Amino acid sequence: MRSPLLDLPGAVPADGPDADVAAHYGDLFAEQRALAKGEAVVDRSNREVVRVSGVDRLKWLNDLTSQKLDTLAPGQWAQTLLLDLQGRVEHHLTLIDDGEAVLAHVEPGTSASLIDYLDRMRFMLRVEVSDMSGELAVLSTPDEDVLVPRAELSDHLGKPLAGLWAYEALRIERHRPRLGFDTDHKTIPHEVGWIGAAVHLSKGCYRGQETVARVHNLGHPPRRLVFLHLDGSVDTLPVHGAPVIFESQEVGTVGSAARHHELGPIGLAVIKRTVPVDAPLLAGGVAASQEVIVPPDAGRNVSIDPSLRRRIR
């Protein structure tokens, strides 16, 4: 659903699933600085919104998803995941309960499959699931989301706005993965740092919990999310899905990349756990150094093997 804020002078549409909102409004770095200072908001109205109402809603979502939600207080934001039977991430929800219903916003194009799954899992519980994407829109700062009536988006014409590229640069700086950008069909929560933020390790059983518990207690995830400091002398950013190379071997793929107003070109990538933590990388042909987000010993609490600093096993 195309945002009316794209009608602002200088607005340039983003691409891919974000094409319905503005990438920027003509001054990317000024928008980033304003956003970082809390002086602007970002139109993320391409996000889809799902409403879950009914007296059993919190217990039901608690039983289905990875986060502890049965005690969620009204007005408190939370993140949770829907996993498949193998513990791989299918949906990432950012949600709030308003005392009457849970409102969750999700990636563009994913609400239909989410609602289909939730409807099949209702059984005899007192819950109702509906798509509110046509009625509600998401506005964001780096630290806060607000759901507003979609009809009121035009009220923000003339107010301080930052484009989605500014938001994405700050998201990458803060090491926050995005579903479908920094994840793939094989991603498990440990690999991208969603333990804690979106996964509660001591709540009751849910689909995929066995994998989460096994990795956390007995082993390590096969891959890990890293922050990339990219070579600033190169004109282009590595594209999503570009290979990450170490010593002539492909060891992962690039997820998100952006130009930061202070750090220069930056990105996120998922690479093999066994890549040395100080190894120089090539990300889509661009030289990059890595900053650890998910450590090689994520999961089972052991020290980093010194050999990881020397070679890939």
ZADO-1210 file (C-alpha; in nm, 4 decimals, padded with zeros to 6 digits):
<atoms>
<atom x="00.0000" y="00.0000" z="00.0000" code="MET" pos="1"/>
<atom x="00.1756" y="00.3144" z="-00.1246" code="ARG" pos="2"/>
<atom x="00.2447" y="00.5735" z="00.1425" code="SER" pos="3"/>
<atom x="00.1112" y="00.9279" z="00.0882" code="PRO" pos="4"/>
<atom x="00.4430" y="01.0533" z="00.2266" code="LEU" pos="5"/>
<atom x="00.6006" y="00.9504" z="-00.1041" code="LEU" pos="6"/>
<atom x="00.4277" y="01.2574" z="-00.2480" code="ASP" pos="7"/>
<atom x="00.6604" y="01.4887" z="-00.0556" code="LEU" pos="8"/>
<atom x="00.9025" y="01.6890" z="-00.2726" code="PRO" pos="9"/>
<atom x="01.2334" y="01.5043" z="-00.2961" code="GLY" pos="10"/>
<atom x="01.0961" y="01.1697" z="-00.1760" code="ALA" pos="11"/>
<atom x="01.2704" y="00.8756" z="-00.3441" code="VAL" pos="12"/>
<atom x="01.1042" y="00.5323" z="-00.3144" code="PRO" pos="13"/>
<atom x="01.2958" y="00.2459" z="-00.1591" code="ALA" pos="14"/>
<atom x="01.3160" y="-00.0824" z="-00.3475" code="ASP" pos="15"/>
<atom x="01.2168" y="-00.4448" z="-00.3063" code="GLY" pos="16"/>
<atom x="00.9593" y="-00.5060" z="-00.0326" code="PRO" pos="17"/>
<atom x="01.0091" y="-00.1473" z="00.0877" code="ASP" pos="18"/>
<atom x="00.9081" y="00.0168" z="-00.2403" code="ALA" pos="19"/>
<atom x="00.5884" y="00.1646" z="-00.0895" code="ASP" pos="20"/>
<atom x="00.7816" y="00.3982" z="00.1441" code="VAL" pos="21"/>
<atom x="01.0576" y="00.6541" z="00.0974" code="ALA" pos="22"/>
<atom x="01.4235" y="00.5552" z="00.1004" code="ALA" pos="23"/>
<atom x="01.5065" y="00.9202" z="00.1656" code="HIS" pos="24"/>
<atom x="01.3713" y="01.2711" z="00.1165" code="TYR" pos="25"/>
<atom x="01.6779" y="01.4219" z="-00.0459" code="GLY" pos="26"/>
<atom x="01.9404" y="01.4381" z="00.2311" code="ASP" pos="27"/>
<atom x="02.0305" y="01.0930" z="00.3599" code="LEU" pos="28"/>
<atom x="02.2910" y="01.1882" z="00.6194" code="PHE" pos="29"/>
<atom x="02.0994" y="01.4861" z="00.7590" code="ALA" pos="30"/>
<atom x="01.7999" y="01.2545" z="00.7994" code="GLU" pos="31"/>
<atom x="02.0171" y="00.9993" z="00.9801" code="GLN" pos="32"/>
<atom x="02.1509" y="01.2597" z="01.2199" code="ARG" pos="33"/>
<atom x="01.8017" y="01.3897" z="01.2949" code="ALA" pos="34"/>
<atom x="01.6741" y="01.0359" z="01.3491" code="LEU" pos="35"/>
<atom x="01.9633" y="00.9467" z="01.5799" code="ALA" pos="36"/>
<atom x="01.8889" y="01.2578" z="01.7886" code="LYS" pos="37"/>
<atom x="01.5206" y="01.1702" z="01.8158" code="GLY" pos="38"/>
<atom x="01.4217" y="01.4672" z="01.6023" code="GLU" pos="39"/>
<atom x="01.2543" y="01.2736" z="01.3181" code="ALA" pos="40"/>
<atom x="01.0404" y="00.9674" z="01.2579" code="VAL" pos="41"/>
<atom x="01.0481" y="00.7072" z="00.9811" code="VAL" pos="42"/>
<atom x="00.7539" y="00.5999" z="00.7694" code="ASP" pos="43"/>
<atom x="00.7448" y="00.2195" z="00.7861" code="ARG" pos="44"/>
<atom x="00.3860" y="00.1925" z="00.6716" code="SER" pos="45"/>
<atom x="00.4771" y="-00.0897" z="00.4348" code="ASN" pos="46"/>
<atom x="00.4904" y="-00.3123" z="00.7425" code="ARG" pos="47"/>
<atom x="00.1807" y="-00.5297" z="00.7816" code="GLU" pos="48"/>
<atom x="-00.0235" y="-00.5339" z="01.1015" code="VAL" pos="49"/>
<atom x="-00.2030" y="-00.8329" z="01.2553" code="VAL" pos="50"/>
<atom x="-00.4518" y="-00.8035" z="01.5423" code="ARG" pos="51"/>
<atom x="-00.5176" y="-01.0842" z="01.7899" code="VAL" pos="52"/>
<atom x="-00.8120" y="-01.0230" z="02.0234" code="SER" pos="53"/>
<atom x="-00.9938" y="-01.2322" z="02.2813" code="GLY" pos="54"/>
<atom x="-00.9394" y="-01.3153" z="02.6472" code="VAL" pos="55"/>
<atom x="-00.7060" y="-01.6081" z="02.5718" code="ASP" pos="56"/>
<atom x="-00.4793" y="-01.4085" z="02.3359" code="ARG" pos="57"/>
<atom x="-00.1671" y="-01.3757" z="02.5544" code="LEU" pos="58"/>
<atom x="-00.1628" y="-01.7337" z="02.6813" code="LYS" pos="59"/>
<atom x="-00.2290" y="-01.8582" z="02.3288" code="TRP" pos="60"/>
<atom x="00.0542" y="-01.6559" z="02.1734" code="LEU" pos="61"/>
<atom x="00.2788" y="-01.7574" z="02.4636" code="ASN" pos="62"/>
<atom x="00.2149" y="-02.1233" z="02.3804" code="ASP" pos="63"/>
<atom x="00.2767" y="-02.0774" z="02.0070" code="LEU" pos="64"/>
<atom x="00.5797" y="-01.8503" z="01.9974" code="THR" pos="65"/>
<atom x="00.9285" y="-01.8154" z="02.1438" code="SER" pos="66"/>
<atom x="00.8834" y="-01.5225" z="02.3834" code="GLN" pos="67"/>
<atom x="00.7121" y="-01.5236" z="02.7239" code="LYS" pos="68"/>
<atom x="00.3956" y="-01.3288" z="02.6560" code="LEU" pos="69"/>
<atom x="00.1415" y="-01.4559" z="02.9096" code="ASP" pos="70"/>
<atom x="00.2420" y="-01.1814" z="03.1557" code="THR" pos="71"/>
<atom x="00.2937" y="-00.9046" z="02.8986" code="LEU" pos="72"/>
<atom x="00.1726" y="-00.5742" z="03.0443" code="ALA" pos="73"/>
<atom x="-00.0453" y="-00.3388" z="02.8393" code="PRO" pos="74"/>
<atom x="00.1647" y="-00.0819" z="02.6558" code="GLY" pos="75"/>
<atom x="00.4841" y="-00.2912" z="02.6670" code="GLN" pos="76"/>
<atom x="00.6487" y="-00.3747" z="02.3336" code="TRP" pos="77"/>
<atom x="00.7982" y="-00.7216" z="02.2793" code="ALA" pos="78"/>
<atom x="00.9467" y="-00.9356" z="02.0034" code="GLN" pos="79"/>
<atom x="00.8686" y="-01.3000" z="01.9383" code="THR" pos="80"/>
<atom x="00.9310" y="-01.5660" z="01.6737" code="LEU" pos="81"/>
<atom x="00.7329" y="-01.8415" z="01.5112" code="LEU" pos="82"/>
<atom x="00.9615" y="-02.1362" z="01.4405" code="LEU" pos="83"/>
<atom x="00.9140" y="-02.4496" z="01.2353" code="ASP" pos="84"/>
<atom x="00.9565" y="-02.7978" z="01.3788" code="LEU" pos="85"/>
<atom x="01.3330" y="-02.7832" z="01.3186" code="GLN" pos="86"/>
<atom x="01.3622" y="-02.4526" z="01.5052" code="GLY" pos="87"/>
<atom x="01.4094" y="-02.2409" z="01.1926" code="ARG" pos="88"/>
<atom x="01.2636" y="-01.8901" z="01.1948" code="VAL" pos="89"/>
<atom x="00.9435" y="-01.8443" z="00.9946" code="GLU" pos="90"/>
<atom x="00.8066" y="-01.5161" z="01.1342" code="HIS" pos="91"/>
<atom x="00.9386" y="-01.2309" z="01.3466" code="HIS" pos="92"/>
<atom x="00.6694" y="-01.0278" z="01.5245" code="LEU" pos="93"/>
<atom x="00.7060" y="-00.6943" z="01.7004" code="THR" pos="94"/>
<atom x="00.3978" y="-00.6566" z="01.9167" code="LEU" pos="95"/>
<atom x="00.2166" y="-00.4638" z="02.1851" code="ILE" pos="96"/>
<atom x="-00.0934" y="-00.5399" z="02.3907" code="ASP" pos="97"/>
<atom x="-00.3355" y="-00.2506" z="02.4411" code="ASP" pos="98"/>
<atom x="-00.5407" y="-00.4222" z="02.7111" code="GLY" pos="99"/>
<atom x="-00.7969" y="-00.5508" z="02.4627" code="GLU" pos="100"/>
<atom x="-00.5910" y="-00.6971" z="02.1792" code="ALA" pos="101"/>
<atom x="-00.2370" y="-00.7693" z="02.0657" code="VAL" pos="102"/>
<atom x="-00.1189" y="-00.5688" z="01.7652" code="LEU" pos="103"/>
<atom x="00.1822" y="-00.7150" z="01.5859" code="ALA" pos="104"/>
<atom x="00.3678" y="-00.5681" z="01.2908" code="HIS" pos="105"/>
<atom x="00.5540" y="-00.7980" z="01.0534" code="VAL" pos="106"/>
<atom x="00.7538" y="-00.7871" z="00.7314" code="GLU" pos="107"/>
<atom x="00.5779" y="-00.6814" z="00.4098" code="PRO" pos="108"/>
<atom x="00.4143" y="-00.9752" z="00.2371" code="GLY" pos="109"/>
<atom x="00.4165" y="-01.2081" z="00.5398" code="THR" pos="110"/>
<atom x="00.0882" y="-01.1363" z="00.7177" code="SER" pos="111"/>
<atom x="-00.1230" y="-01.3690" z="00.5029" code="ALA" pos="112"/>
<atom x="00.0834" y="-01.6785" z="00.5845" code="SER" pos="113"/>
<atom x="00.1045" y="-01.5752" z="00.9504" code="LEU" pos="114"/>
<atom x="-00.2729" y="-01.5314" z="00.9766" code="ILE" pos="115"/>
<atom x="-00.3309" y="-01.8625" z="00.7981" code="ASP" pos="116"/>
<atom x="-00.1145" y="-02.0435" z="01.0532" code="TYR" pos="117"/>
<atom x="-00.2696" y="-01.8660" z="01.3508" code="LEU" pos="118"/>
<atom x="-00.6225" y="-01.9394" z="01.2291" code="ASP" pos="119"/>
<atom x="-00.5380" y="-02.3092" z="01.2030" code="ARG" pos="120"/>
<atom x="-00.4111" y="-02.3083" z="01.5609" code="MET" pos="121"/>
<atom x="-00.7121" y="-02.1443" z="01.7281" code="ARG" pos="122"/>
<atom x="-00.9008" y="-02.4667" z="01.8113" code="PHE" pos="123"/>
<atom x="-01.1551" y="-02.3845" z="02.0854" code="MET" pos="124"/>
<atom x="-00.9695" y="-02.0904" z="02.2360" code="LEU" pos="125"/>
<atom x="-01.1309" y="-01.7489" z="02.2680" code="ARG" pos="126"/>
<atom x="-00.9181" y="-01.5625" z="02.0156" code="VAL" pos="127"/>
<atom x="-00.9789" y="-01.3831" z="01.6873" code="GLU" pos="128"/>
<atom x="-00.7144" y="-01.2968" z="01.4273" code="VAL" pos="129"/>
<atom x="-00.7515" y="-01.0178" z="01.1713" code="SER" pos="130"/>
<atom x="-00.5423" y="-00.8249" z="00.9214" code="ASP" pos="131"/>
<atom x="-00.5256" y="-00.4557" z="01.0152" code="MET" pos="132"/>
<atom x="-00.2718" y="-00.3509" z="00.7515" code="SER" pos="133"/>
<atom x="-00.5289" y="-00.1369" z="00.5735" code="GLY" pos="134"/>
<atom x="-00.6228" y="00.0482" z="00.8927" code="GLU" pos="135"/>
<atom x="-00.2962" y="00.0870" z="01.0873" code="LEU" pos="136"/>
<atom x="00.0506" y="00.2061" z="00.9877" code="ALA" pos="137"/>
<atom x="00.3899" y="00.1930" z="01.1594" code="VAL" pos="138"/>
<atom x="00.5994" y="00.5012" z="01.2343" code="LEU" pos="139"/>
<atom x="00.9349" y="00.4465" z="01.4013" code="SER" pos="140"/>
<atom x="01.2359" y="00.5950" z="01.5693" code="THR" pos="141"/>
<atom x="01.5413" y="00.3725" z="01.6325" code="PRO" pos="142"/>
<atom x="01.4036" y="00.2923" z="01.9795" code="ASP" pos="143"/>
<atom x="01.0277" y="00.3076" z="01.9452" code="GLU" pos="144"/>
<atom x="00.7410" y="00.2109" z="01.7183" code="ASP" pos="145"/>
<atom x="00.4028" y="00.3793" z="01.7055" code="VAL" pos="146"/>
<atom x="00.0901" y="00.2449" z="01.5387" code="LEU" pos="147"/>
<atom x="-00.1238" y="00.5195" z="01.3890" code="VAL" pos="148"/>
<atom x="-00.4417" y="00.5132" z="01.1819" code="PRO" pos="149"/>
<atom x="-00.3322" y="00.4843" z="00.8201" code="ARG" pos="150"/>
<atom x="-00.5661" y="00.7690" z="00.7285" code="ALA" pos="151"/>
<atom x="-00.3580" y="00.9988" z="00.9513" code="GLU" pos="152"/>
<atom x="-00.0283" y="00.9425" z="00.7682" code="LEU" pos="153"/>
<atom x="-00.0914" y="01.2540" z="00.5619" code="SER" pos="154"/>
<atom x="-00.0941" y="01.4540" z="00.8863" code="ASP" pos="155"/>
<atom x="00.2848" y="01.4039" z="00.8952" code="HIS" pos="156"/>
<atom x="00.3399" y="01.5979" z="00.5736" code="LEU" pos="157"/>
<atom x="00.5646" y="01.8864" z="00.6691" code="GLY" pos="158"/>
<atom x="00.6834" y="01.7235" z="00.9944" code="LYS" pos="159"/>
<atom x="01.0460" y="01.6079" z="01.0436" code="PRO" pos="160"/>
<atom x="01.0855" y="01.2795" z="00.8579" code="LEU" pos="161"/>
<atom x="01.3747" y="01.0464" z="00.7854" code="ALA" pos="162"/>
<atom x="01.3725" y="00.7904" z="00.5091" code="GLY" pos="163"/>
<atom x="01.3976" y="00.4156" z="00.5508" code="LEU" pos="164"/>
<atom x="01.7659" y="00.4184" z="00.4510" code="TRP" pos="165"/>
<atom x="01.8423" y="00.6274" z="00.7591" code="ALA" pos="166"/>
<atom x="01.6519" y="00.3816" z="00.9784" code="TYR" pos="167"/>
<atom x="01.8283" y="00.0841" z="00.8199" code="GLU" pos="168"/>
<atom x="02.1719" y="00.2368" z="00.8759" code="ALA" pos="169"/>
<atom x="02.0968" y="00.2841" z="01.2456" code="LEU" pos="170"/>
<atom x="01.9446" y="-00.0633" z="01.2672" code="ARG" pos="171"/>
<atom x="02.2616" y="-00.2165" z="01.1243" code="ILE" pos="172"/>
<atom x="02.4772" y="-00.0046" z="01.3565" code="GLU" pos="173"/>
<atom x="02.2779" y="-00.1471" z="01.6498" code="ARG" pos="174"/>
<atom x="02.3292" y="-00.5060" z="01.5282" code="HIS" pos="175"/>
<atom x="01.9588" y="-00.5745" z="01.4791" code="ARG" pos="176"/>
<atom x="01.8826" y="-00.8440" z="01.2198" code="PRO" pos="177"/>
<atom x="01.5855" y="-00.8130" z="00.9875" code="ARG" pos="178"/>
<atom x="01.3846" y="-01.1148" z="00.8792" code="LEU" pos="179"/>
<atom x="01.4394" y="-01.1951" z="00.5118" code="GLY" pos="180"/>
<atom x="01.7330" y="-00.9549" z="00.4887" code="PHE" pos="181"/>
<atom x="01.9708" y="-01.1016" z="00.7475" code="ASP" pos="182"/>
<atom x="01.8026" y="-01.4423" z="00.7680" code="THR" pos="183"/>
<atom x="01.7250" y="-01.7226" z="00.5256" code="ASP" pos="184"/>
<atom x="01.5195" y="-02.0419" z="00.5281" code="HIS" pos="185"/>
<atom x="01.7804" y="-02.2142" z="00.7474" code="LYS" pos="186"/>
<atom x="01.8210" y="-01.9478" z="01.0172" code="THR" pos="187"/>
<atom x="01.7839" y="-02.0508" z="01.3803" code="ILE" pos="188"/>
<atom x="01.7539" y="-01.7872" z="01.6567" code="PRO" pos="189"/>
<atom x="02.1032" y="-01.8378" z="01.8064" code="HIS" pos="190"/>
<atom x="02.2693" y="-01.7531" z="01.4747" code="GLU" pos="191"/>
<atom x="02.1434" y="-01.3952" z="01.4607" code="VAL" pos="192"/>
<atom x="02.1321" y="-01.2965" z="01.8270" code="GLY" pos="193"/>
<atom x="01.7591" y="-01.3268" z="01.8872" code="TRP" pos="194"/>
<atom x="01.8076" y="-01.5162" z="02.2133" code="ILE" pos="195"/>
<atom x="01.6735" y="-01.2901" z="02.4874" code="GLY" pos="196"/>
<atom x="01.5384" y="-01.0225" z="02.2546" code="ALA" pos="197"/>
<atom x="01.2831" y="-01.2572" z="02.0968" code="ALA" pos="198"/>
<atom x="01.3394" y="-01.5939" z="02.2666" code="VAL" pos="199"/>
<atom x="01.2778" y="-01.6697" z="02.6345" code="HIS" pos="200"/>
<atom x="01.4894" y="-01.9671" z="02.7386" code="LEU" pos="201"/>
<atom x="01.2877" y="-02.0872" z="03.0377" code="SER" pos="202"/>
<atom x="00.9259" y="-02.0589" z="02.9207" code="LYS" pos="203"/>
<atom x="00.6984" y="-02.3481" z="02.8357" code="GLY" pos="204"/>
<atom x="00.7046" y="-02.5649" z="02.5276" code="CYS" pos="205"/>
<atom x="00.6478" y="-02.4258" z="02.1777" code="TYR" pos="206"/>
<atom x="00.7152" y="-02.5493" z="01.8251" code="ARG" pos="207"/>
<atom x="01.0894" y="-02.5553" z="01.7552" code="GLY" pos="208"/>
<atom x="01.1885" y="-02.5263" z="02.1221" code="GLN" pos="209"/>
<atom x="01.3834" y="-02.8522" z="02.1090" code="GLU" pos="210"/>
<atom x="01.6370" y="-02.7009" z="01.8683" code="THR" pos="211"/>
<atom x="01.6699" y="-02.3838" z="02.0762" code="VAL" pos="212"/>
<atom x="01.7276" y="-02.5851" z="02.3945" code="ALA" pos="213"/>
<atom x="01.9693" y="-02.8285" z="02.2303" code="ARG" pos="214"/>
<atom x="02.1878" y="-02.5518" z="02.0855" code="VAL" pos="215"/>
<atom x="02.1793" y="-02.3533" z="02.4057" code="HIS" pos="216"/>
<atom x="02.2653" y="-02.6418" z="02.6365" code="ASN" pos="217"/>
<atom x="02.4708" y="-02.8808" z="02.4266" code="LEU" pos="218"/>
<atom x="02.6230" y="-02.7179" z="02.1207" code="GLY" pos="219"/>
<atom x="02.6723" y="-02.4162" z="01.8967" code="HIS" pos="220"/>
<atom x="02.4841" y="-02.2785" z="01.5963" code="PRO" pos="221"/>
<atom x="02.6586" y="-02.3503" z="01.2655" code="PRO" pos="222"/>
<atom x="02.6634" y="-01.9821" z="01.1638" code="ARG" pos="223"/>
<atom x="02.6938" y="-01.6437" z="01.3314" code="ARG" pos="224"/>
<atom x="02.5881" y="-01.2873" z="01.2568" code="LEU" pos="225"/>
<atom x="02.8716" y="-01.0356" z="01.2184" code="VAL" pos="226"/>
<atom x="02.8891" y="-00.6593" z="01.1764" code="PHE" pos="227"/>
<atom x="03.0923" y="-00.5485" z="00.8755" code="LEU" pos="228"/>
<atom x="03.3060" y="-00.2365" z="00.8475" code="HIS" pos="229"/>
<atom x="03.3253" y="-00.2022" z="00.4699" code="LEU" pos="230"/>
<atom x="03.5978" y="-00.0388" z="00.2618" code="ASP" pos="231"/>
<atom x="03.4914" y="00.3226" z="00.2225" code="GLY" pos="232"/>
<atom x="03.6959" y="00.3780" z="-00.0936" code="SER" pos="233"/>
<atom x="03.4579" y="00.1591" z="-00.2955" code="VAL" pos="234"/>
<atom x="03.1643" y="00.3361" z="-00.4603" code="ASP" pos="235"/>
<atom x="02.9123" y="00.0544" z="-00.4271" code="THR" pos="236"/>
<atom x="02.7717" y="-00.1462" z="-00.1380" code="LEU" pos="237"/>
<atom x="02.7654" y="-00.5269" z="-00.1517" code="PRO" pos="238"/>
<atom x="02.4234" y="-00.6479" z="-00.2572" code="VAL" pos="239"/>
<atom x="02.1996" y="-00.8667" z="-00.0478" code="HIS" pos="240"/>
<atom x="02.2996" y="-01.2305" z="-00.0854" code="GLY" pos="241"/>
<atom x="02.6502" y="-01.1546" z="-00.2121" code="ALA" pos="242"/>
<atom x="02.9113" y="-01.4117" z="-00.1037" code="PRO" pos="243"/>
<atom x="03.1453" y="-01.3476" z="00.1872" code="VAL" pos="244"/>
<atom x="03.4938" y="-01.4821" z="00.1124" code="ILE" pos="245"/>
<atom x="03.7812" y="-01.5736" z="00.3451" code="PHE" pos="246"/>
<atom x="04.1045" y="-01.7158" z="00.2056" code="GLU" pos="247"/>
<atom x="03.9379" y="-01.7921" z="-00.1302" code="SER" pos="248"/>
<atom x="03.6563" y="-01.9850" z="00.0379" code="GLN" pos="249"/>
<atom x="03.2916" y="-01.8786" z="00.0483" code="GLU" pos="250"/>
<atom x="03.2039" y="-01.8658" z="00.4174" code="VAL" pos="251"/>
<atom x="02.8714" y="-01.6808" z="00.4222" code="GLY" pos="252"/>
<atom x="02.6473" y="-01.4208" z="00.2652" code="THR" pos="253"/>
<atom x="02.5854" y="-01.0495" z="00.2982" code="VAL" pos="254"/>
<atom x="02.2544" y="-00.9470" z="00.4505" code="GLY" pos="255"/>
<atom x="02.1892" y="-00.5748" z="00.4934" code="SER" pos="256"/>
<atom x="02.4267" y="-00.2935" z="00.3944" code="ALA" pos="257"/>
<atom x="02.4016" y="00.0842" z="00.4275" code="ALA" pos="258"/>
<atom x="02.5978" y="00.4094" z="00.4422" code="ARG" pos="259"/>
<atom x="02.6213" y="00.5445" z="00.7949" code="HIS" pos="260"/>
<atom x="02.6673" y="00.9155" z="00.8615" code="HIS" pos="261"/>
<atom x="02.9595" y="00.8510" z="01.0999" code="GLU" pos="262"/>
<atom x="03.0836" y="00.4967" z="01.0381" code="LEU" pos="263"/>
<atom x="03.0762" y="00.5011" z="00.6589" code="GLY" pos="264"/>
<atom x="02.9647" y="00.1885" z="00.4717" code="PRO" pos="265"/>
<atom x="02.8543" y="-00.0892" z="00.7073" code="ILE" pos="266"/>
<atom x="02.6685" y="-00.4169" z="00.6843" code="GLY" pos="267"/>
<atom x="02.5563" y="-00.7393" z="00.8433" code="LEU" pos="268"/>
<atom x="02.6502" y="-01.0861" z="00.7250" code="ALA" pos="269"/>
<atom x="02.5952" y="-01.4423" z="00.8376" code="VAL" pos="270"/>
<atom x="02.9124" y="-01.6506" z="00.8188" code="ILE" pos="271"/>
<atom x="03.0345" y="-01.9904" z="00.9336" code="LYS" pos="272"/>
<atom x="03.0884" y="-02.0094" z="01.3060" code="ARG" pos="273"/>
<atom x="03.4441" y="-02.1331" z="01.2576" code="THR" pos="274"/>
<atom x="03.5697" y="-01.8289" z="01.0666" code="VAL" pos="275"/>
<atom x="03.8373" y="-01.6633" z="01.2857" code="PRO" pos="276"/>
<atom x="03.6932" y="-01.3643" z="01.4691" code="VAL" pos="277"/>
<atom x="03.9701" y="-01.1341" z="01.3453" code="ASP" pos="278"/>
<atom x="03.9761" y="-01.2619" z="00.9849" code="ALA" pos="279"/>
<atom x="03.9669" y="-01.0018" z="00.7040" code="PRO" pos="280"/>
<atom x="03.6807" y="-01.0728" z="00.4654" code="LEU" pos="281"/>
<atom x="03.5615" y="-00.9880" z="00.1168" code="LEU" pos="282"/>
<atom x="03.1896" y="-00.9079" z="00.1174" code="ALA" pos="283"/>
<atom x="03.0549" y="-00.9018" z="-00.2357" code="GLY" pos="284"/>
<atom x="03.4039" y="-00.8119" z="-00.3518" code="GLY" pos="285"/>
<atom x="03.4396" y="-00.5294" z="-00.0973" code="VAL" pos="286"/>
<atom x="03.7106" y="-00.5565" z="00.1674" code="ALA" pos="287"/>
<atom x="03.5624" y="-00.5762" z="00.5162" code="ALA" pos="288"/>
<atom x="03.6660" y="-00.6232" z="00.8749" code="SER" pos="289"/>
<atom x="03.4276" y="-00.7979" z="01.1115" code="GLN" pos="290"/>
<atom x="03.2967" y="-00.7061" z="01.4526" code="GLU" pos="291"/>
<atom x="03.1588" y="-00.9942" z="01.6585" code="VAL" pos="292"/>
<atom x="02.7852" y="-00.9891" z="01.7270" code="ILE" pos="293"/>
<atom x="02.7204" y="-01.3576" z="01.7885" code="VAL" pos="294"/>
<atom x="03.0397" y="-01.5118" z="01.9331" code="PRO" pos="295"/>
<atom x="03.1701" y="-01.8454" z="01.8060" code="PRO" pos="296"/>
<atom x="03.0856" y="-02.0033" z="02.1413" code="ASP" pos="297"/>
<atom x="02.7215" y="-01.8940" z="02.1349" code="ALA" pos="298"/>
<atom x="02.5027" y="-02.1603" z="02.2872" code="GLY" pos="299"/>
<atom x="02.6991" y="-02.3903" z="02.5143" code="ARG" pos="300"/>
<atom x="02.9029" y="-02.1780" z="02.7552" code="ASN" pos="301"/>
<atom x="03.2618" y="-02.2522" z="02.6568" code="VAL" pos="302"/>
<atom x="03.5608" y="-02.0356" z="02.5741" code="SER" pos="303"/>
<atom x="03.6568" y="-01.9402" z="02.2196" code="ILE" pos="304"/>
<atom x="03.8891" y="-02.2017" z="02.0744" code="ASP" pos="305"/>
<atom x="04.2236" y="-02.0259" z="02.0064" code="PRO" pos="306"/>
<atom x="04.2540" y="-02.2229" z="01.6827" code="SER" pos="307"/>
<atom x="03.9586" y="-02.0238" z="01.5454" code="LEU" pos="308"/>
<atom x="04.1941" y="-01.7292" z="01.5169" code="ARG" pos="309"/>
<atom x="04.4124" y="-01.9241" z="01.2755" code="ARG" pos="310"/>
<atom x="04.2070" y="-02.1303" z="01.0382" code="ARG" pos="311"/>
<atom x="03.8681" y="-02.2617" z="00.9340" code="ILE" pos="312"/>
<atom x="03.7979" y="-02.6132" z="01.0521" code="ARG" pos="313"/>
</atoms>
